[in-house]
Amino acid sequence: MKKILLVAALAVVFLCTFFLIFFTGNDKNIGVTPNETTENGEDKNNEKVYDYDLNEYVTIGAFPKVAYDTAKVDELVSDTINQVASNFAEKKEITDRAVKSGDTVNIDYVGTMDGVAFDGGTDQGYDLVIGSGNFIPGFEDGLIGHSVGEEVVLDIKFPDSYHVADLKGKPVVFTVKINKITETVVPELTDVMVASLQQSNYKTVEEFNLFITNLATREVIWETYVKSCEIKKYPDKEVNRYISNVISNYTIQAQYYSMTLDTLLSAMGFSGLDDFKAYIEGDVKDTVATEMVIYQTVREKKIEISDDEYKTYALEIAKENGISSIEELEKQVDKNYITTGVYQKKIINMLFDASESE
């Protein structure tokens, strides 16, 4: 049933220089297959990234002082605290009220089209989070306001863009029985919870807040700076490089599951390779835009990195990605990507030191 009702969603994570470490919440190793490297991390093809004049592609904004929105910082801090606190959440069974958004409902359901049950449209004992968007439009909202033991009839239709041809745009009826309602109770973060995370940067809620606020401020400043830069156009070389890397990555994933790439993409809801490329193009261009901003800033502002700075920043990058040393990092990743990440870290520090809130 999940393969039928789940709306296809693909979280493609790009290694925007391998380390856009301030864009949180994603596995940094998904989406990019680095070029083959030597033991020293040097690109065997000796291909340099952005080894051409970027003036026709990007114009950087005011540097290094930018005015950033503290409300965005507060929002990021709040979201991060809630995300961490949710790891300590408890489930509470609800018996005295109806379903509301955010609840987990355990349901049995049968889906029919023209009075006949369709393949994949039936399941029992399924746990569905209301508001998750996992089921087709109308299904989750249709359960809100109903109680345990109720049988709900939903007259809805599949989206015109649905990935199963026989169901695209088709009206269907789901008969759903609500077996149980569960509420997730997120506690207030405590020093004991923070200490249990076993992080060297913080041991208490106060220290955690300071640490997260620092990171959030840097992220907002960086995003503000990137948005202030004008992207005139995108270089085909870099866009195609990333698209090729993403396709290569998913080809490997397909092989791991003994599937062809076409089969994997079809299961994810794509009509074919061209459809997949169109889907990822926006994220690829965001990645390329960020990298162009980094390199154009480095060139225009004549930013240099000493050996000591490289070692300091590269070691930070390694640790942030669960790698024990710079040497190991350079074995696993094209040094071009490491250098780009190091430049980005230095630029962010310069922006952070010079900028002020609005």
Buried (B, 14 or more C-beta within 10 A) or exposed (E): BEEBBBBBEEEBBBBBBBBBBBBBEEEBBBBBBBBEBEEEBBBEEEEEBBEEEBEEBBBBBEBBEBEBBEEBBEEBBEBBBEEBBEEBEEEEEBEEEBBBEEBBBBBBBBBBBEEEEBEBBBBEEBEBBBEEEBBBEBBBBBBBEBBBEEEBEBEBBBBEEBBBEEBEEBEBBBBBBBBBBBBEEBEEBEBEBBBEEEEEEBBEBEBBBBBBBBBBBBBBBBBBBBEBBEBEEBBEEBBEBBBEBBBEBBBEEBEEEEBEBEEBBBBBBBEEEEBBBEBBBEBBBBBBBBBBBBBBBBBBEEBEBEEEBBEBBBBBBBBEBEBEEBBEBBBBBBBBBBBBBBBBBBBBBBBBEEBEEE
